[in-house]
Amino acid sequence: MTESKIAKTPFNLLAFPTTADIISNANLNNKHFSGIYLLQGNISESPYGSGYGYLVVFGSDNQNGVPQNVRQIFFPHGVDTVFTRRKYQGTWNAWTQISTS
């Protein structure tokens, strides 16, 4: 199979944060802007227990300033498990576990 390039999408890796924003008392459904987040306490819509861990977010296709297509990757503290989900055209899919210890 030969790879074909359909189009390019702008992604400035230098603009991606190199530090994590610390978030508490948050709903992960509202995290749709690209970034890295350290989650601490009272996290709703988490795929794993209390929600303590790291969340990496990639957002694109802004509509009225809010990304409509989003990928979230969640790394819970204390376990070797990773979860992911996406928001497509404004609707969140369920979390999927992609690795386990």
Secondary structure, 3 states (H helix, E strand, C coil): CCCCCCCCCCCCHHHCCCCCEEECCEEHHHCCCCEEEEECCCEECCCCCCCCEEEEEEEEEEECCEEEEEEEEEEECCCCCEEEEEEECCEECCCEEEECC
